[in-house]
Each structure stands twice: as structure tokens, then as C-alpha cells.
Amino acid sequence: MAAVFGWAGSALAASVSLCVPASGAVTGGACTGSGTTVALPASAGDQQTLISILPFLSYSATGIGGKPTIKISGVNVQLVNGAGS
């Protein structure tokens, strides 16, 4: 599963990366072998936004119906259809 979050004003080339292996510890920087490289926001403001959001998220690999499930709690959520409203 891959997740992509976009932040306005973040330059991909200047992003901070983490290597998330299938097992073991997460390390700083891009993966050199197996694992998934996750790009984090480059700007301090966008990093702070991410830090502010994370406490409200949880993940279960085998959640509802045995499928991966992301749980959002303690906040209001707005879903936008992409039509500009």
C-alpha cells in the first residue's frame, strides 16, 4: 500500500525521506535496498502540519472486513469531490 500526501509549496527535490522496511526499524534517508522510501514535506511549516495531524490517525493492516483501515478520530473531516467546491 502506498500513501501520497501533497503539500503546496513543497519541493520534491528538497524533501526529507524515510526508509520503511518490511520489518525492522525505520531509518532516515532513501532506501538503498528493499523497503519503501517515503518523502516527507520539505518545509518546516508543512512538517509541523504533518506532526499536528498524526495524533488523530491510526492504522490497522487487518481492520474492517480484514482490509487495511485508517481510523481518524477526534477531528472533523471534510471530503471534497475534486470539482472545486
Distance bins in CASP14 RR format, pairs under 12 A and 6 or more apart:
PFRMAT RR
TARGET T0000
AUTHOR 0000-0000-0000
RMODE 2
METHOD distances of the structure
MODEL  1
1 20 0 0 0 0 0 1 0 0 0 0 0
1 36 0 0 0 0 1 0 0 0 0 0 0
1 38 0 0 0 0 0 1 0 0 0 0 0
1 59 0 0 0 0 1 0 0 0 0 0 0
1 61 0 0 0 0 1 0 0 0 0 0 0
1 67 0 0 0 0 0 1 0 0 0 0 0
1 68 1 0 1 0 0 0 0 0 0 0 0
1 69 0 0 0 0 0 1 0 0 0 0 0
1 70 0 0 0 0 1 0 0 0 0 0 0
2 20 0 0 0 0 0 1 0 0 0 0 0
2 35 0 0 0 0 0 1 0 0 0 0 0
2 36 1 0 0 1 0 0 0 0 0 0 0
2 37 0 0 0 0 0 1 0 0 0 0 0
2 38 0 0 0 0 1 0 0 0 0 0 0
2 39 0 0 0 0 0 1 0 0 0 0 0
2 68 0 0 0 0 0 1 0 0 0 0 0
3 20 0 0 0 0 0 1 0 0 0 0 0
3 36 0 0 0 0 1 0 0 0 0 0 0
3 38 0 0 0 0 1 0 0 0 0 0 0
3 39 0 0 0 0 0 1 0 0 0 0 0
3 40 0 0 0 0 0 1 0 0 0 0 0
3 50 0 0 0 0 0 1 0 0 0 0 0
3 57 0 0 0 0 0 1 0 0 0 0 0
3 59 0 0 0 0 1 0 0 0 0 0 0
3 68 0 0 0 0 0 1 0 0 0 0 0
3 70 0 0 0 0 1 0 0 0 0 0 0
4 10 0 0 0 0 0 1 0 0 0 0 0
4 12 0 0 0 0 0 1 0 0 0 0 0
4 36 0 0 0 0 0 1 0 0 0 0 0
4 38 0 0 0 0 1 0 0 0 0 0 0
4 39 0 0 0 0 1 0 0 0 0 0 0
4 40 0 0 0 0 0 1 0 0 0 0 0
5 15 0 0 0 0 0 1 0 0 0 0 0
5 38 0 0 0 0 1 0 0 0 0 0 0
5 39 0 0 0 0 1 0 0 0 0 0 0
5 40 0 0 0 0 1 0 0 0 0 0 0
5 41 0 0 0 0 1 0 0 0 0 0 0
5 46 0 0 0 0 1 0 0 0 0 0 0
5 47 0 0 0 0 0 1 0 0 0 0 0
5 49 0 0 0 0 1 0 0 0 0 0 0
5 50 1 0 0 1 0 0 0 0 0 0 0
5 53 0 0 0 0 1 0 0 0 0 0 0
5 54 0 0 0 0 0 1 0 0 0 0 0
5 57 0 0 0 0 0 1 0 0 0 0 0
6 12 0 0 0 0 1 0 0 0 0 0 0
6 15 0 0 0 0 0 1 0 0 0 0 0
6 39 0 0 0 0 1 0 0 0 0 0 0
6 40 0 0 0 0 0 1 0 0 0 0 0
6 41 1 0 0 1 0 0 0 0 0 0 0
6 42 0 0 0 0 0 1 0 0 0 0 0
6 43 0 0 0 0 0 1 0 0 0 0 0
6 46 0 0 0 0 1 0 0 0 0 0 0
6 49 0 0 0 0 0 1 0 0 0 0 0
6 50 0 0 0 0 0 1 0 0 0 0 0
7 15 0 0 0 0 1 0 0 0 0 0 0
7 39 0 0 0 0 0 1 0 0 0 0 0
7 40 0 0 0 0 1 0 0 0 0 0 0
7 41 1 0 1 0 0 0 0 0 0 0 0
7 42 0 0 0 0 1 0 0 0 0 0 0
7 43 1 0 0 1 0 0 0 0 0 0 0
7 44 0 0 0 0 0 1 0 0 0 0 0
7 45 0 0 0 0 1 0 0 0 0 0 0
7 46 1 0 1 0 0 0 0 0 0 0 0
7 47 0 0 0 0 1 0 0 0 0 0 0
7 48 0 0 0 0 0 1 0 0 0 0 0
7 49 1 0 0 1 0 0 0 0 0 0 0
7 50 0 0 0 0 1 0 0 0 0 0 0
7 53 0 0 0 0 0 1 0 0 0 0 0
8 41 0 0 0 0 0 1 0 0 0 0 0
8 42 0 0 0 0 0 1 0 0 0 0 0
8 43 0 0 0 0 1 0 0 0 0 0 0
8 45 0 0 0 0 0 1 0 0 0 0 0
8 46 0 0 0 0 1 0 0 0 0 0 0
8 49 0 0 0 0 0 1 0 0 0 0 0
9 15 0 0 0 0 0 1 0 0 0 0 0
9 41 0 0 0 0 1 0 0 0 0 0 0
9 42 0 0 0 0 1 0 0 0 0 0 0
9 43 1 0 0 1 0 0 0 0 0 0 0
9 45 0 0 0 0 0 1 0 0 0 0 0
9 46 1 0 0 1 0 0 0 0 0 0 0
9 49 0 0 0 0 0 1 0 0 0 0 0
10 16 0 0 0 0 0 1 0 0 0 0 0
10 39 0 0 0 0 1 0 0 0 0 0 0
10 40 0 0 0 0 1 0 0 0 0 0 0
10 41 1 0 1 0 0 0 0 0 0 0 0
10 42 1 0 1 0 0 0 0 0 0 0 0
10 43 1 0 1 0 0 0 0 0 0 0 0
10 44 0 0 0 0 0 1 0 0 0 0 0
10 45 0 0 0 0 1 0 0 0 0 0 0
10 46 1 0 1 0 0 0 0 0 0 0 0
10 47 0 0 0 0 1 0 0 0 0 0 0
10 49 0 0 0 0 0 1 0 0 0 0 0
10 50 0 0 0 0 0 1 0 0 0 0 0
11 39 0 0 0 0 0 1 0 0 0 0 0
11 41 0 0 0 0 1 0 0 0 0 0 0
11 42 1 0 1 0 0 0 0 0 0 0 0
11 43 0 0 0 0 1 0 0 0 0 0 0
11 46 0 0 0 0 0 1 0 0 0 0 0
12 37 0 0 0 0 0 1 0 0 0 0 0
12 39 1 0 0 1 0 0 0 0 0 0 0
12 40 0 0 0 0 0 1 0 0 0 0 0
12 41 0 0 0 0 0 1 0 0 0 0 0
12 42 1 0 0 1 0 0 0 0 0 0 0
12 43 0 0 0 0 0 1 0 0 0 0 0
13 39 0 0 0 0 1 0 0 0 0 0 0
13 42 0 0 0 0 1 0 0 0 0 0 0
14 39 0 0 0 0 0 1 0 0 0 0 0
14 40 0 0 0 0 0 1 0 0 0 0 0
14 41 0 0 0 0 1 0 0 0 0 0 0
14 42 1 0 1 0 0 0 0 0 0 0 0
14 43 0 0 0 0 1 0 0 0 0 0 0
14 44 0 0 0 0 0 1 0 0 0 0 0
14 46 0 0 0 0 0 1 0 0 0 0 0
14 47 0 0 0 0 0 1 0 0 0 0 0
15 29 0 0 0 0 0 1 0 0 0 0 0
15 30 0 0 0 0 0 1 0 0 0 0 0
15 37 0 0 0 0 0 1 0 0 0 0 0
15 38 0 0 0 0 1 0 0 0 0 0 0
15 39 1 0 1 0 0 0 0 0 0 0 0
15 40 1 0 0 1 0 0 0 0 0 0 0
15 41 1 0 0 1 0 0 0 0 0 0 0
15 42 1 0 1 0 0 0 0 0 0 0 0
15 43 0 0 0 0 1 0 0 0 0 0 0
15 46 0 0 0 0 1 0 0 0 0 0 0
15 47 0 0 0 0 0 1 0 0 0 0 0
15 50 0 0 0 0 0 1 0 0 0 0 0
16 28 0 0 0 0 1 0 0 0 0 0 0
16 29 1 0 0 1 0 0 0 0 0 0 0
16 30 0 0 0 0 0 1 0 0 0 0 0
16 37 0 0 0 0 0 1 0 0 0 0 0
16 38 0 0 0 0 1 0 0 0 0 0 0
16 39 1 0 0 1 0 0 0 0 0 0 0
16 40 1 0 1 0 0 0 0 0 0 0 0
16 41 1 0 0 1 0 0 0 0 0 0 0
16 42 1 0 0 1 0 0 0 0 0 0 0
16 43 0 0 0 0 0 1 0 0 0 0 0
16 44 0 0 0 0 0 1 0 0 0 0 0
16 46 0 0 0 0 0 1 0 0 0 0 0
16 47 1 0 0 1 0 0 0 0 0 0 0
16 50 0 0 0 0 0 1 0 0 0 0 0
17 26 0 0 0 0 0 1 0 0 0 0 0
17 27 0 0 0 0 1 0 0 0 0 0 0
17 28 1 0 0 1 0 0 0 0 0 0 0
17 29 1 0 1 0 0 0 0 0 0 0 0
17 30 1 0 1 0 0 0 0 0 0 0 0
17 31 0 0 0 0 1 0 0 0 0 0 0
17 32 0 0 0 0 0 1 0 0 0 0 0
17 35 0 0 0 0 0 1 0 0 0 0 0
17 36 0 0 0 0 0 1 0 0 0 0 0
17 37 1 0 1 0 0 0 0 0 0 0 0
17 38 1 0 0 1 0 0 0 0 0 0 0
17 39 1 0 1 0 0 0 0 0 0 0 0
17 40 1 0 0 1 0 0 0 0 0 0 0
17 41 0 0 0 0 0 1 0 0 0 0 0
17 42 0 0 0 0 0 1 0 0 0 0 0
18 25 0 0 0 0 0 1 0 0 0 0 0
18 26 1 0 1 0 0 0 0 0 0 0 0
18 27 1 0 0 1 0 0 0 0 0 0 0
18 28 1 0 1 0 0 0 0 0 0 0 0
18 29 1 0 0 1 0 0 0 0 0 0 0
18 30 0 0 0 0 1 0 0 0 0 0 0
18 31 0 0 0 0 1 0 0 0 0 0 0
18 35 0 0 0 0 0 1 0 0 0 0 0
18 36 0 0 0 0 1 0 0 0 0 0 0
18 37 1 0 0 1 0 0 0 0 0 0 0
18 38 1 0 1 0 0 0 0 0 0 0 0
18 39 0 0 0 0 1 0 0 0 0 0 0
18 40 1 0 0 1 0 0 0 0 0 0 0
18 41 0 0 0 0 0 1 0 0 0 0 0
18 50 0 0 0 0 0 1 0 0 0 0 0
19 25 0 0 0 0 1 0 0 0 0 0 0
19 26 1 0 0 1 0 0 0 0 0 0 0
19 27 1 0 1 0 0 0 0 0 0 0 0
19 28 1 0 0 1 0 0 0 0 0 0 0
19 29 1 0 1 0 0 0 0 0 0 0 0
19 30 1 0 0 1 0 0 0 0 0 0 0
19 31 1 1 0 0 0 0 0 0 0 0 0
19 32 1 0 0 1 0 0 0 0 0 0 0
19 33 0 0 0 0 1 0 0 0 0 0 0
19 34 0 0 0 0 1 0 0 0 0 0 0
19 35 1 0 0 1 0 0 0 0 0 0 0
19 36 1 0 0 1 0 0 0 0 0 0 0
19 37 1 0 1 0 0 0 0 0 0 0 0
19 38 1 0 0 1 0 0 0 0 0 0 0
19 39 0 0 0 0 0 1 0 0 0 0 0
19 40 0 0 0 0 0 1 0 0 0 0 0
20 26 1 0 1 0 0 0 0 0 0 0 0
20 27 0 0 0 0 1 0 0 0 0 0 0
20 28 0 0 0 0 1 0 0 0 0 0 0
20 29 0 0 0 0 0 1 0 0 0 0 0
20 30 0 0 0 0 0 1 0 0 0 0 0
20 31 1 0 0 1 0 0 0 0 0 0 0
20 33 0 0 0 0 0 1 0 0 0 0 0
20 34 0 0 0 0 0 1 0 0 0 0 0
20 35 1 0 0 1 0 0 0 0 0 0 0
20 36 1 0 1 0 0 0 0 0 0 0 0
20 37 1 0 0 1 0 0 0 0 0 0 0
20 38 1 0 1 0 0 0 0 0 0 0 0
20 39 0 0 0 0 0 1 0 0 0 0 0
20 40 0 0 0 0 0 1 0 0 0 0 0
21 27 1 0 0 1 0 0 0 0 0 0 0
21 28 0 0 0 0 0 1 0 0 0 0 0
21 31 1 0 0 1 0 0 0 0 0 0 0
21 32 0 0 0 0 0 1 0 0 0 0 0
21 33 0 0 0 0 1 0 0 0 0 0 0
21 34 1 0 0 1 0 0 0 0 0 0 0
21 35 1 0 1 0 0 0 0 0 0 0 0
21 36 0 0 0 0 1 0 0 0 0 0 0
21 37 0 0 0 0 0 1 0 0 0 0 0
21 38 0 0 0 0 0 1 0 0 0 0 0
22 31 0 0 0 0 0 1 0 0 0 0 0
22 33 0 0 0 0 0 1 0 0 0 0 0
22 34 1 0 0 1 0 0 0 0 0 0 0
22 35 1 0 0 1 0 0 0 0 0 0 0
22 36 0 0 0 0 1 0 0 0 0 0 0
23 34 0 0 0 0 0 1 0 0 0 0 0
23 35 0 0 0 0 1 0 0 0 0 0 0
24 34 0 0 0 0 0 1 0 0 0 0 0
24 35 0 0 0 0 0 1 0 0 0 0 0
25 35 0 0 0 0 0 1 0 0 0 0 0
26 35 0 0 0 0 0 1 0 0 0 0 0
26 36 0 0 0 0 1 0 0 0 0 0 0
26 37 0 0 0 0 0 1 0 0 0 0 0
26 38 0 0 0 0 1 0 0 0 0 0 0
26 40 0 0 0 0 0 1 0 0 0 0 0
27 33 0 0 0 0 0 1 0 0 0 0 0
27 35 0 0 0 0 0 1 0 0 0 0 0
27 36 0 0 0 0 0 1 0 0 0 0 0
27 37 0 0 0 0 0 1 0 0 0 0 0
27 38 0 0 0 0 0 1 0 0 0 0 0
28 37 0 0 0 0 1 0 0 0 0 0 0
28 38 0 0 0 0 1 0 0 0 0 0 0
28 39 0 0 0 0 0 1 0 0 0 0 0
28 40 0 0 0 0 1 0 0 0 0 0 0
29 35 0 0 0 0 0 1 0 0 0 0 0
29 36 0 0 0 0 0 1 0 0 0 0 0
29 37 1 0 0 1 0 0 0 0 0 0 0
29 38 0 0 0 0 1 0 0 0 0 0 0
29 39 0 0 0 0 1 0 0 0 0 0 0
29 40 0 0 0 0 1 0 0 0 0 0 0
30 36 0 0 0 0 0 1 0 0 0 0 0
30 37 1 0 1 0 0 0 0 0 0 0 0
30 38 0 0 0 0 1 0 0 0 0 0 0
30 39 0 0 0 0 1 0 0 0 0 0 0
30 40 0 0 0 0 0 1 0 0 0 0 0
31 37 1 0 1 0 0 0 0 0 0 0 0
31 38 0 0 0 0 1 0 0 0 0 0 0
31 39 0 0 0 0 0 1 0 0 0 0 0
38 50 0 0 0 0 0 1 0 0 0 0 0
39 46 0 0 0 0 0 1 0 0 0 0 0
39 47 0 0 0 0 0 1 0 0 0 0 0
39 50 0 0 0 0 0 1 0 0 0 0 0
40 46 0 0 0 0 1 0 0 0 0 0 0
40 47 1 0 0 1 0 0 0 0 0 0 0
40 48 0 0 0 0 0 1 0 0 0 0 0
40 49 0 0 0 0 0 1 0 0 0 0 0
40 50 1 0 0 1 0 0 0 0 0 0 0
40 51 0 0 0 0 0 1 0 0 0 0 0
40 54 0 0 0 0 0 1 0 0 0 0 0
41 47 1 0 1 0 0 0 0 0 0 0 0
41 48 0 0 0 0 1 0 0 0 0 0 0
41 49 1 0 0 1 0 0 0 0 0 0 0
41 50 1 0 1 0 0 0 0 0 0 0 0
41 51 0 0 0 0 1 0 0 0 0 0 0
41 52 0 0 0 0 0 1 0 0 0 0 0
41 53 0 0 0 0 0 1 0 0 0 0 0
42 50 0 0 0 0 0 1 0 0 0 0 0
43 49 0 0 0 0 1 0 0 0 0 0 0
43 50 0 0 0 0 0 1 0 0 0 0 0
44 50 0 0 0 0 0 1 0 0 0 0 0
44 51 0 0 0 0 0 1 0 0 0 0 0
45 51 0 0 0 0 1 0 0 0 0 0 0
45 52 0 0 0 0 1 0 0 0 0 0 0
46 52 0 0 0 0 0 1 0 0 0 0 0
46 53 0 0 0 0 0 1 0 0 0 0 0
47 53 0 0 0 0 0 1 0 0 0 0 0
47 54 0 0 0 0 0 1 0 0 0 0 0
48 54 0 0 0 0 0 1 0 0 0 0 0
50 56 0 0 0 0 0 1 0 0 0 0 0
50 57 0 0 0 0 0 1 0 0 0 0 0
51 57 0 0 0 0 0 1 0 0 0 0 0
52 75 0 0 0 0 0 1 0 0 0 0 0
53 70 0 0 0 0 0 1 0 0 0 0 0
53 72 0 0 0 0 1 0 0 0 0 0 0
53 74 0 0 0 0 0 1 0 0 0 0 0
53 75 0 0 0 0 1 0 0 0 0 0 0
53 77 0 0 0 0 0 1 0 0 0 0 0
54 70 0 0 0 0 0 1 0 0 0 0 0
54 72 0 0 0 0 0 1 0 0 0 0 0
54 75 0 0 0 0 0 1 0 0 0 0 0
55 72 0 0 0 0 0 1 0 0 0 0 0
55 73 0 0 0 0 1 0 0 0 0 0 0
55 74 0 0 0 0 1 0 0 0 0 0 0
55 75 0 0 0 0 1 0 0 0 0 0 0
56 70 0 0 0 0 0 1 0 0 0 0 0
56 71 0 0 0 0 1 0 0 0 0 0 0
56 72 1 0 1 0 0 0 0 0 0 0 0
56 73 1 0 0 1 0 0 0 0 0 0 0
56 74 1 0 1 0 0 0 0 0 0 0 0
56 75 1 0 1 0 0 0 0 0 0 0 0
56 76 0 0 0 0 0 1 0 0 0 0 0
56 77 0 0 0 0 1 0 0 0 0 0 0
57 69 0 0 0 0 0 1 0 0 0 0 0
57 70 1 0 0 1 0 0 0 0 0 0 0
57 71 1 0 0 1 0 0 0 0 0 0 0
57 72 1 0 0 1 0 0 0 0 0 0 0
57 73 0 0 0 0 1 0 0 0 0 0 0
57 74 0 0 0 0 0 1 0 0 0 0 0
57 75 0 0 0 0 1 0 0 0 0 0 0
57 77 0 0 0 0 0 1 0 0 0 0 0
58 68 0 0 0 0 0 1 0 0 0 0 0
58 69 0 0 0 0 1 0 0 0 0 0 0
58 70 1 0 0 1 0 0 0 0 0 0 0
58 71 1 0 1 0 0 0 0 0 0 0 0
58 72 0 0 0 0 1 0 0 0 0 0 0
58 73 1 0 0 1 0 0 0 0 0 0 0
58 74 0 0 0 0 0 1 0 0 0 0 0
59 67 0 0 0 0 0 1 0 0 0 0 0
59 68 1 0 0 1 0 0 0 0 0 0 0
59 69 1 0 0 1 0 0 0 0 0 0 0
59 70 1 0 1 0 0 0 0 0 0 0 0
59 71 1 0 0 1 0 0 0 0 0 0 0
59 72 0 0 0 0 0 1 0 0 0 0 0
60 66 0 0 0 0 1 0 0 0 0 0 0
60 67 0 0 0 0 1 0 0 0 0 0 0
60 68 1 0 0 1 0 0 0 0 0 0 0
60 69 1 0 1 0 0 0 0 0 0 0 0
60 70 0 0 0 0 1 0 0 0 0 0 0
60 71 1 0 0 1 0 0 0 0 0 0 0
61 67 0 0 0 0 1 0 0 0 0 0 0
61 68 1 0 1 0 0 0 0 0 0 0 0
61 69 0 0 0 0 1 0 0 0 0 0 0
61 70 0 0 0 0 0 1 0 0 0 0 0
62 68 1 0 0 1 0 0 0 0 0 0 0
62 69 0 0 0 0 1 0 0 0 0 0 0
63 69 1 1 0 0 0 0 0 0 0 0 0
63 70 0 0 0 0 1 0 0 0 0 0 0
63 71 0 0 0 0 1 0 0 0 0 0 0
64 70 0 0 0 0 0 1 0 0 0 0 0
64 71 0 0 0 0 1 0 0 0 0 0 0
70 77 0 0 0 0 0 1 0 0 0 0 0
71 77 0 0 0 0 0 1 0 0 0 0 0
72 78 0 0 0 0 0 1 0 0 0 0 0
72 79 0 0 0 0 0 1 0 0 0 0 0
78 85 0 0 0 0 0 1 0 0 0 0 0
79 85 0 0 0 0 0 1 0 0 0 0 0
END
